[in-house]
Amino acid sequence: SQWGGSLTEELGYDTDFLVLGVPPALPTGNPGDDPVQIEIQAELQERYNRYEQLMEQASELSIPILNQNRFLSLVGYYRR
């Protein structure tokens, strides 16, 4: 934000880059009939799907994907 950038929830042609961390864990195992475990697995699946969706959108729009270290280097957080 110090250089005029802003965070956004959606990717578009005006997006310069996407910063993503480690992919979320996929749900494993069978939750059985436990409603709490079913809800946890549904949340984990949703997070994973959103991550994959962002990766796909960035690729389609030719938006560079940066990890945290590359982003921090880009903004000058790390000095060489």
Secondary structure as UniProt FT lines:
FT   TURN            2..3
FT   TURN            13..14
FT   STRAND          18..19
FT   TURN            32..33
FT   HELIX           35..60
FT   TURN            61..62
FT   STRAND          65..66
FT   HELIX           68..74
FT   TURN            75..76
//
